[in-house]
Amino acid sequence: MIDMRSLHSDSDYNTALANFNSSNCKWTKFKDVHLKISKYKCPICECNLNNTEEGIEQNGRFMKFSIDHYRPKDSNLYPLLKCDHKNYLLMCSDCNGCYKGNQFPLFSSGNVRDTTSRTTDSITTEKPLIVNPIYDDLLELFILVFKLTPSGKKVLELKPKETTGYLYEKAKKTIRLFSLGNCEIDVHSSPSVQNCRITLHNKHFNRFYNFIQALIDKDQKAALVELKSKGLKNYGFYAFIEKQQFKILVP
């Protein structure tokens, strides 16, 4: 998952916002700056994207992407946030359409949903259970796990960093919702999408595992330099590896 917290302070964001304000709510005005900050990857699952709406070929098909409404704009949820630019988040088509959809769970049954606010800044009491990389510190929520699935696939997945409380529940729900962990155990979407996500996690494993072994077996500074030289610093996984927030569960 990719840290997007620099998005709103980026020099290109104000330009995009000015264009958006004069465009009658066209989210596409933010496409380029979101892609820039996410390093042309989906901030949630880290599949590769490019600067067209068709995306980039992935597993024999083209991945599309869009600017998602983090809080869904449906009439029974957050219709007043439809044109709130701070409610937008880049996602690939799988994360947005196949996994998240219009879901927006909150922490505990006593947490009242705020459907009357006109800006995300005015929503101060809600505790969402879906991570937003634009606002959340991802290192507080997750660790990486290199593991084998029950069918023997080597995958790189996310796991909650905490064991109880709001941050634990938020990380756990996000992992379940987007199938970022325990993919073959916690099946809750179509088989075709599920299999594709395991394939993606396997690609992430293969991309980083040898470097993880080098990080353990030799000088850590040298291993991190090698990671950077291979262009892997552009992945959100790099921050977790740098902080050594990972576990290896591969025999």
Buried (B, 14 or more C-beta within 10 A) or exposed (E): BBBBBEBBEBEBBEEBBEEBEEEEEEBEBBBEBBBBBBBBBBBBBBBBBEEEEEBBEBEEEEBBBBBBBBBBBBEEBBEBBBBBBBBBBBBBBBBBBBBBEEEBBBBEEEBEBBBEBEEBEEBEEBEBBBBBBBBBEBBEBBBBBBBEBEEEBBBBBBBBBBEEEBBBBBBBBBBBBBBBBBBBEEEEBEEEEBBBBBBBBBBBBEBBBEBBBBBEEEEBEEBBEBBEEEEBBBBBBBBBBBEEBBEEEBE
